[in-house]
Amino acid sequence: MRTVLRKLAGFTQKDQQILAQVDPKHLPRHIAVIMDGNGRWAKHRHMPRVAGHRSGVEAVRSTVETAARIGVPWLTLYAFSVENWKRRPKSEVSFLMKLLKVYLEKEVPTLNKNNIRLDYIGRVHELPEDVQEKMQWAKDVTGANTGMTLTLALNYGARSELADAFNSIVAAAAQNGGLEHLRREKIDEDTISRHLYTSRQPDPDLVIRTSGEMRLSNFLLWQLAYAEIYVTETLWPDFRGKHLLEAIADFQKRERRFGGLGQTHES
Ligand code: FPP
């Protein structure tokens, strides 16, 4: 793994030291990232906010490539929330939509080269039709890849996901014995998980948030129940593969208890 990573762009002597701290046998199975700080990055440079989003694409590329090459099986990026859609100026939203289309057009060959399968979560049916078409195309042409699954959360909100899941449970019950049957069967945690957008994914082990904010911002609230949280001051456009490795090295030092007592308390 180390030889592969040495070849990745931008790896200096110091980066090698970070890499040496990562245990390739204990990688998180699923990493979720809240990409934040694009606006502040641009503001510091007296540039328009959209310049931060444009530079954020470079961070996406580096993070995706590093995660795939070291063998992380699942990576989910929070690209666009349901709130972003409603609360940002129309011009910024349409810039983000254009950026997504260009990213998909340009990146698909690299995704294929790195054996990455693309997927999406969120109310994607509410996105502009041309964007949905490009998304479907990118998903189809990467669909046979067997390496990492890259999930883009687009027009995503955890509360709307839960509302969609409950509606889907009721709709499925209507097809299968009605609500009386559902009441007898009982809705348990497994039923809810099976009706989430993420039904085919393991829950994230690690969630990374950039730009120092200590919030989950309506991201994967159900799925992050036991995830380790890593917050870095680095603004998203400055985030690179080496920062991902730092987060993984930090994750590997944590003792995960899942509500139990953990090793330090057992005797
Ligand atoms: C948060 O920064 C970032 C976003 C709302 C958009 C994320 C988009 C990208 C990283 C680029 C495109 C992504 C893909 C997958 C092609 P912010 O604008 O909220 O920053 P601020 O908090 O500093 O204002």
Residues whose N, C-alpha, C, O or C-beta is under 5 A from the ligand:
A	BS01	FPP	M35 D36 G37 N38 G39 R40 W41 H53 G56 V57 V60 Y78 A79 L99 L100 Y103
